[in-house]
């Protein structure tokens, strides 16, 4: 399965972004309100400057305490991102996420963001693939 198929199945809710200069407390409020695990830091909603996850915020809280909540996303975000394209295979994306120990990956077309997928999205797609393969094999064995 291709990343493109995952994006189609997710619909077009858009990717939640925050501009550089947003505070960690504002970002935490957005994550909580939207019930999501990460936001993309972007000056215009299309170009990706970085990603900030709930883990990043919790890590800073644990290290420095609540004073860090006034810090800007720019200082805590992951700026060196691993990305994928619509044409990437889900197996490859899952492997990169597992190896890198991260759960969210921006999908780019050139330098423009076209989506964001989570490890949950990829696992769900892979399980659907495996189920279809199982059904096909059972059908061949039973002679359907």
Secondary structure as UniProt FT lines:
FT   HELIX           3..10
FT   STRAND          17..18
FT   TURN            20..21
FT   HELIX           24..34
FT   STRAND          38..41
FT   STRAND          50..53
FT   HELIX           54..64
FT   HELIX           66..70
FT   HELIX           73..76
FT   TURN            86..87
FT   HELIX           90..100
FT   STRAND          104..109
FT   TURN            110..111
FT   STRAND          112..118
FT   HELIX           119..142
//
